[in-house]
């Protein structure tokens, strides 16, 4: 008997088994050469001097300061991008207004601008010789070569991630459910918390994960605005660069291995989110249809 109506059959590829095996082998070989091997090399070099040398490199005051600054920067940048991303996605996907295309273009700007250029922009605006530099100096406010500049540069390079994850998702969902909730008397906040947010939660979590990973690993923009002050304005990537340039290879690879571990944890969380989302979608599509109850016959 043929498959049920509405359930597509699995489409088999026309390539031979040898071709499929070759393609799989090439893909696995590429991943092993350019991803697995460098990652393994980081941990091997980090542990070359033994666990004692590894922990000493991580407990060094400058290394601890770079770890704290990296976590602080991510803890500030990710919530800011979360608020902006949700607001921008809701605005673009649910409303029509003048300048909508321009706002969408601005959101994509950090993807097309080099992070180094972004850092130079902040130096031009907030630096000692910049547009606001003299005024900031008079009021003893430090932006560039201080933590605020690092946070601003990180926010700039990471703010498209959440918005770009949510915009197509919310556009595909439409606004029918929000309009129905408003017709039933729900306020704007009630509509958002009970209708919009549950529908975008998986995309939101996915965007936050990507944003956090980029915030902790950003190098170019932060390198320009940090000033490379050891123990004060060096994040973990900048600290790795300094150690490597000073021929402290074991210490550099030790800190780099911590960044690699953070990346692996991020990928594991991302995979779990995708698996949970796929499982939820599968469960929702396999729900039996509600029975149709015929109205009682008139007597």
N, C-alpha and C positions, 0 to 999 in steps of 0.2 A: 504494500500500500504506500502511496506517495506521502511525502511529508505534509504536515498540517499546513493549512493556509495561513499565510502571514509569518511563518517561521522559515527564514532563508536557509538553504542547504549550505554546508561547508564547501567553499570553493577550493579545489585542489590546484596547486600550481602545475604548469605543464613541463617544467624543467625535470630533467632526469635526476635520479638519486645521486649520481656522481657530481652533477653541477651543484645541487643543494649542499652536498658535503663539502665541496670546494669553497662555496660562499661562506658557509659556517666556519670552516677552518681559517679563511682569510680574516673574518671578523674577529674570531677569538685570538688569532695571532696578532692582529693590530692592537687589540685591547691589552694583550699581555705585554707587547713591546712598548707601548706608549703610555699605559696606565698602571698596570700591575707591577712591572719591573721598576719604574722610577719610585713608586710608592714603597716597594720592598727595600729599595736601596736607601731610602730615607731612614727607615727603622734599623737597618743593618748598620749604617754609619753612626746612628745615634747611640746604639748599644755596643759599639766597637770597644769602648773603654770600660765596659761593665756597667752594672746597675748603679754602683756608687757614683761614678763620674756622671752618669745620666741624671741622677737626682740632684747632684751638686750643681749641675748646669741649670736645672729648673728652679732650684732654691736660691740662686744668686739674686741679690737685691734688684738689679736692673731687669732681670728676666721676670721676677714677680711684679715689678712695676709695669712692664709691658703687658703682662697677662691681665692685670687689673684694668689698665687703660683700654685694652681691647674689649673686655667684657662691659666696661662702663659705656664705651662708645656704642656698642651694639644694643645695650639696654636703653639708651636714649633714642638712637636712630630708628630702631624697629617699631616702637610704639608710635612715634611721630609719623612714620610712613604708613603704619596701620590705619591711623585716623585719616590721613590724607588719601590713602588708596581707597578706602571704603567710601569716603565722601565723593571723591572724583568719579569712581565707578558708578555710584548711585546716580550722580548728577548726569553723567554722560549717557548711561543706559536707560534711564527712566524718564528723562525730560528732553525737550527740544528747545533750544535757545540760541540766540545769536552768539557766535564765537565758539560754538561747540567743536568744530573742526580744528580751530586754533588751539583750544585747550588740549585736545587729543595729541596734536603735534608737539606741544610743550612737554607732555608726559613722556613722549618718546625721545626727547632731546638728549638725556644722558646716555642713551644707547648709541647715538651718533657722534657724540663729542668724546674725545679722549679724556680719561681721568686726569691726566697731567694738565690738560688745558683747563679742566674744571678747577684744579688747585690753583693755577695761575690766575684765574678769574677772581678767586677769593683774595689772593695776594694783592691784585690790582685794586680791589675795593677796600679791603680792610688793612692792608699793609702800611708800613710806616710812611711810604711815599704814595700811598693809594688815595682814593677819593675821600674816604672817611678816616684815613690814618691820623692826620693832625688832630681832629676832634676827639678820636678815641684816646690818643696820647694825653691830651689835656685832661680828660676825665679818668685817666688811669684804667682804661678798659683794654684788655688784651684779647684779641680774637685770633690773629695769625700767630703761629709759633706757640700756641697754647691749646688747651683742651677744647674750647669753643670752636676754634677753626677746624680741628679734627672732626668734631661732631658735624659741623656744617658740610664739610667735604664728603663725609660718609653718607649723610642724608641725601645729598645731591645725586650721588652715583647709585643709590639704592632705591630712591622713591618710585621708579617705574614698576618695580617687581610686583607689588601687591595690586596696584591699579590695573596693570596689564593682565594679571591673572583673573581679575574679577570682571573687567569690562565685557569680554566676549561671553562669559558665563551669564551675566545678568542680562545682556542683550538677547541671548538665546531663550532665557526664561520668560522674557516679556514682562509686562506690568499688569496682567489680568488679575493675579492673586492680590496684589496691592490695591487695585481699584475695588475689588470685591470687599476687601477688609474695610476700606474707607466708606463704602456704601453701607456696610453693617454698623458703622459708627466708631470704628477704631481711629485713634489719633495717629499722628505721624510717627511718634516714638513707638506706639504699640504695633503699628504696621511693620516697622523696621525690626523690632525685637522678636516678634512672633511669626512673621511671614518672610521677610527678606533675609534676615540673618540665618535662620535654619536652612534656607535654600542655597546659601553660598558658603556654608561653614567649611566644607572640604576644600574649595578653592581658596578660601581665606587662609586656612592652615597651611596649604601648599605654598601660597605666596609669602607668608611669614617665614617659613623655613628657608626659602630661597633668599629672601631679604636678609635674614640673619647670617646665612653663610657668606653672602657677599660683604656684609658689614664687617665681619671678623677677618676676612681675607683681603680687604682692600689695601692696595699698595700705592698706586700712582698718585691719586689726588691727595692722600694723607701724607705721602712723602714730600710733597711740595709745601704744604702748610704746616708741617710739624716742626721744622727746624732741627730735627734729629738731636734733641736734647736727651741724653741718656738718663733714664730714671724718671723722666717727666713727660716727654711728648713722643716717645717711641712706642708704637704698637708692636704686636708680635711679629708681623712681617718685616717691619723696619728693624727690629732688634736682630732678626735672623740675618738681614743684609749686613748690619754692622759687624756682627760676630764673624761672618764669613769673610768680609773684607779685612778683618784683623787676623785672619788665618786661625781662628778658633773653630775648626771644623766640627769637632765633637759637640761643643756647646750649641753651635748653629743648627746642627742636625737634630739635637735634642729638642730645641724649641720648635723646629720645623715639624718634628714628629708629633708634637702636641697639636699643632695646626692640622696635621693630617688626621689625627684622631678625631678632632672636632668635625672635619669634613666627612669622615666615615660615619660618625654618629648622625650627622645631618642626612646622609644618604639613607641610613637605616630608617630614620624617622620618616623620611619622604616615601620610602618604599612601603612602610606600614600604613601611612595615610592613603596611598594609592590603593593598596590591597583592601583596606577597610572601606574605602569609597566604592571600589568595584563590587565588593561583597554586598554593600547596602543597595547598590543599583540592581544587582542580580536578584536580591530578595524582593525588591519592590516590583520588578517585572514579572516575578513568578507568583505573585499573589493571585488567588483565584478571583474571577470577576464576581461582583455582588449579584446575588440571585434577584431575578426580576419577579416581583410579586404581582400577580394579576389582580385587578380591582374586583371586589365582590359583585356577583351578578345581582342585578336589580330584581327585587321580588314584586 
